[in-house]
Amino acid sequence: MTASASAQGKVASAIAWGAAGLGALMVLGAGALWFHYGTAVFFETIAAGVSACF
């Protein structure tokens, strides 16, 4: 294995771990909003955001 292939593997691993961490933060954030605002307000906020995009 060459040094460049090893470095590419480390970069790919770092990107994958970063994406997994970001996804986990998004799920935790959604859970925190759900807990704080309740289900009705949470779903209304999501629906308003989706309708604003389209």
C-alpha positions, 0 to 999 in steps of 0.5 A, a space after each residue: 500500500 502506498 502512502 497516497 492510498 493510505 492518505 486517501 483512505 484516511 480522508 475518506 474515513 474522516 469525511 464519512 465520520 464527519 457526515 455521520 456526526 452531522 447526521 447524528 446532530 441533526 437527529 438530536 436537534 430534531 428530537 430536542 425541538 420535538 421535546 421542547 415544542 411538542 408534536 403539533 408545533 413541530 410538524 407545523 414548522 416542518 410543513 411550513 418549511 417544506 411549503 416555503 421551499 416549493 
